[in-house]
Amino acid sequence: YEMNMQDYYQQLYLWQLQSKINESVIYPPWAKQFSEKGPVELTFATDRSANLLNVINKTTDTSKILVQEVERRLKLALEAMPRPPALKGERWSFTVRYLFDPSIKELAPLPKPKKP
């Protein structure tokens, strides 16, 4: 049961971070103008101090400017979002995703993880 709860707290933390990124990313105007688009997928680790560690860009075909925008928002999300106090451990690994597409006006809210 405890393991399930830990999985849940990790999912909850990722959901909070991803939701914050989705709300705060700004499509760089010139990137939009030149139809720069595509997915951004970053894997990273974070620790108890909310440091951003070992960021790996899994979408190397996507424009660097778009990747940097998501990474910047990820750093801010980590600073803004306290991790769930019940989450145990020293370090966690996550993946966040964002799709830049000029035809999408607003991203649908992510479904919140359910407590086991």
Residue pairs with C-beta under 8 A, 6 or more apart in sequence:
1 116
4 116
5 86
5 116
6 87
6 88
6 89
7 116
8 113
8 114
8 115
8 116
9 84
9 86
9 87
10 87
10 92
10 94
11 113
12 84
12 112
12 113
13 81
13 83
13 84
13 87
13 92
13 94
14 94
14 96
15 110
15 112
15 113
16 77
16 81
17 74
17 77
17 78
17 81
17 94
17 96
18 96
18 97
18 110
19 109
19 110
20 73
20 76
20 77
20 80
20 81
21 70
21 73
21 74
21 77
21 96
21 98
22 98
22 107
22 109
22 110
24 73
24 76
24 77
25 69
25 70
25 73
25 98
26 69
27 69
27 100
27 102
28 36
28 65
28 66
28 69
31 37
31 63
31 65
31 66
31 100
32 102
35 102
36 63
36 65
36 66
36 100
37 66
37 100
37 101
37 102
38 59
38 61
38 62
38 63
38 66
38 99
38 100
39 59
39 62
39 97
39 98
39 99
39 100
40 57
40 59
40 62
40 66
40 67
40 69
40 70
40 97
40 98
40 99
40 100
41 57
41 58
41 59
41 95
41 96
41 97
42 55
42 56
42 57
42 58
42 67
42 70
42 71
42 74
42 95
42 96
42 97
43 54
43 55
43 56
43 58
43 93
43 94
43 95
44 52
44 53
44 54
44 55
44 56
44 74
44 93
44 94
44 95
44 96
45 53
45 54
45 91
45 92
45 93
45 94
46 52
46 53
46 78
46 83
46 91
46 92
46 94
47 53
47 90
47 91
47 92
48 83
48 90
48 91
50 78
50 79
50 81
50 82
50 83
51 78
52 71
52 74
52 75
52 78
53 91
54 93
55 71
55 74
57 67
57 71
58 95
59 67
62 100
66 100
70 96
70 98
74 96
83 92
99 107
